[in-house]
Amino acid sequence: MKQYQFGTEKYTLLENYKDGFDKEAVEHLYTDYFEPYDYILGDWSYGKLRLKGFYRSSNAKKKAVNDFSKKGQYIKENCAYDCKYFVLEKKGSE
């Protein structure tokens, strides 16, 4: 799997639905805000990328809104229908 570095963290590209991953676009939006999260989901709507952080279910910091086990529900309820999206997993968060 392909590895990327954003900020001080390294990530693995887990999912790349409809070729939604764009490294330059992520670099433009990524801030240290995302560093605590175990996963970053990026989705595209109207040509704009949106990033959302998620925690793995076993992480004590997780809440219902950022529980990675609810990723499918998030995509269905909060993303444009059949949009391009991707999932990055922080290296070492397994």
N, C-alpha and C positions, 0 to 999 in steps of 0.2 A: 504494500500500500504506500501511496505517496505521502511524504512528510513535508510539512511547511512550518516556518517560524513566523509568528506575529508577536510583536513586542518581545518579551522575554520568554514566552512559552512556545513549545513545539506541539504541533497538531498532526494527526493522521486524518486524511480524507476518508470517512467511512461510507458516505453515500453521496452520489452526484446525479440526482434525478434530472433528466433532460439536459445534462451537461450544464447545470446551473452554477458550478464553481468558477469564479473569476478571481484569481489571486490579487490582481491589482485593485479590484473593487473592494475586496476584504481589507487590504492594506490601507485603503483610504478611510474606511469606517472603523477599523479596529482601534480600541483604546484599552488602557489598563483596566477599565471597568469589567471587561470580559475575562480577565486572568483568573479569578476564583472559580469560574464555572468549569465543569467537566466536559461539557459539549457546547458547541456553537452551531445553531441552525441558521442558515441564510436562505431567504426566499425572495423571489423577484415578483414585482407587480408594477405594471405601467413603466417598465424600464428602470425601476429603482430597486436597489438591494436593501433589505432590512435584516438585521442580525438580532438573534435572541439567544441568551444564555440559558443552559439547563444543567442541573445537577443529576448525577446518577441517583437512583432510588435509595441507596444505602448511605448517601451523604447526609450528615446531620443538618446541613444548611438548607436542604431542599424544602420547598413548600409545594402546594398543589399546582401553582402556576408555573413552576420551573422544574418539575419532576420529569426526567427524560422518558420514563415509561409512558407518559401521556403525550409524547411527540406526535403520534398519529392524530390524536384529538386536536392538538394545537393546529396542525396543518389543515385539518378539515374545517375547523371553526374560525381560524384567524388569517388564513392565507387565501390568495386568489385561487379559484378552481383550476386544478391541474397545472399549477405554476411550476416553474423551475425552482429547485431547491437543492441544498447540500447540507451535510452534517460533518463537522470537524470534531474529533475527539482529542482532548488534551493528553499528550503523552505522559505516562506515569500516573494517570488517574484511574487505571484499571482496578 
